[in-house]
Amino acid sequence: MFRWVSWIMSVVGHWLLFSPIIELLKWIPLVGKLTASVLSVAAAIFAFLWGTMLHLLVMSLACIVHKPLYGVKLMVGVAIILLIMCVIGEGDEEKAAAASTAAGAAGTAVSDAITSGTNTPASDSNKVDSGVDTPP
């Protein structure tokens, strides 16, 4: 009974670490509630995996002395959960690197155009002639 309660408290506690950030995201107009709910689900999945892994790690270290075979089985469970978390994380890093490279290239082009005083192609097509001549 104590093991189950401690596991549940560990998972809930790790999820509650993200609750201030989730509440702050709800204040963003239009997309805040959607962003907060997506982050809440992601935080729940992370808390479940992380809390379970830590719980099994502590139990396996304690059981290695008392019941070595049971402790080794729990260590295998910890290794499997850690492997799952690493595999999920690798795919996200590649996507984030590609997105940041594309965003960096676009940002550099815009900042170069601003500092050189030229207009970007998008702003040239949106120009409105006000009838007043302005110096270049």
C-alpha positions in Angstrom: 0.0 0.0 0.0 2.8 2.4 0.9 4.6 1.8 -2.4 1.5 2.7 -4.4 0.8 5.9 -2.4 4.5 7.0 -2.8 4.4 6.3 -6.5 1.2 8.3 -7.0 2.6 11.1 -4.9 5.8 11.2 -6.9 3.9 11.4 -10.3 1.5 14.0 -9.0 4.3 16.0 -7.5 6.3 16.1 -10.7 3.2 17.1 -12.6 2.6 20.0 -10.1 6.1 21.3 -10.9 4.8 22.4 -14.2 1.5 23.9 -13.0 2.8 27.5 -12.5 4.0 27.6 -16.2 0.7 26.1 -17.3 -1.3 28.7 -15.4 0.8 31.5 -16.9 0.2 30.2 -20.4 -3.6 30.5 -19.9 -3.3 34.3 -19.9 -2.2 34.5 -23.5 -5.1 35.7 -25.6 -6.7 33.3 -28.2 -4.2 30.5 -27.9 -3.4 30.4 -24.2 -5.9 27.7 -23.2 -5.0 25.5 -26.1 -1.3 25.9 -25.4 -1.8 25.3 -21.7 -3.8 22.1 -22.3 -1.2 20.7 -24.7 1.5 21.5 -22.2 -0.5 20.0 -19.4 -0.8 16.7 -21.3 2.9 16.7 -22.1 3.7 17.4 -18.5 1.5 14.6 -17.4 3.2 12.1 -19.7 6.6 13.4 -18.6 5.6 13.2 -14.9 4.3 9.7 -15.3 7.5 8.4 -17.0 9.9 10.3 -14.8 8.0 9.5 -11.5 7.7 5.9 -12.4 11.4 5.6 -13.4 12.6 7.3 -10.1 10.2 5.1 -8.1 11.5 1.9 -9.7 15.1 3.1 -9.3 14.8 3.7 -5.6 12.9 0.4 -5.1 15.4 -1.6 -7.1 18.4 -0.1 -5.2 16.7 -1.1 -2.0 15.7 -4.6 -3.2 19.1 -5.5 -4.6 20.3 -6.1 -1.0 17.2 -7.9 0.1 16.0 -9.7 -3.1 18.7 -9.5 -5.8 16.6 -11.1 -8.6 13.7 -8.8 -8.0 16.0 -5.7 -7.8 17.6 -6.6 -11.1 14.2 -6.9 -12.7 13.3 -3.5 -11.5 16.6 -2.1 -12.8 15.7 -3.5 -16.3 12.4 -1.6 -16.0 14.2 1.6 -15.2 16.5 1.0 -18.2 13.5 0.5 -20.5 11.7 3.6 -19.4 15.0 5.6 -19.7 15.4 4.2 -23.2 11.9 5.3 -24.2 12.5 8.8 -22.9 15.8 9.1 -24.8 14.2 7.8 -28.1 11.3 10.3 -27.8 13.7 13.1 -27.0 16.0 12.4 -30.0 13.2 12.9 -32.5 12.2 16.2 -30.9 15.8 17.6 -31.0 16.1 17.0 -34.7 12.8 18.8 -35.4 13.7 21.7 -33.1 17.1 22.1 -34.8 15.6 22.2 -38.2 13.0 24.7 -37.1 15.5 27.0 -35.4 17.8 26.9 -38.5 14.9 27.9 -40.8 13.8 30.6 -38.3 17.3 31.9 -37.9 17.8 32.2 -41.7 14.5 34.1 -42.1 15.4 36.4 -39.2 18.8 37.1 -40.5 17.4 38.1 -43.9 14.9 40.5 -42.4 17.5 42.0 -40.0 20.0 42.5 -42.9 17.3 44.2 -44.9 16.4 46.5 -42.1 20.0 47.5 -41.3 20.8 48.0 -45.0 17.8 50.2 -45.5 16.3 48.2 -48.2 12.8 46.8 -48.2 12.0 43.2 -48.1 10.0 41.8 -51.1 6.9 41.4 -48.9 6.9 45.0 -47.9 7.5 46.2 -51.5 4.3 44.6 -52.7 2.3 46.0 -49.7 3.4 49.7 -50.2 0.7 52.2 -50.4 1.3 55.5 -52.3 0.2 58.3 -50.0 0.9 61.0 -52.5 3.6 62.5 -50.2 7.2 62.2 -51.4 9.5 60.9 -48.6 13.2 60.9 -48.8 14.8 57.4 -49.3 
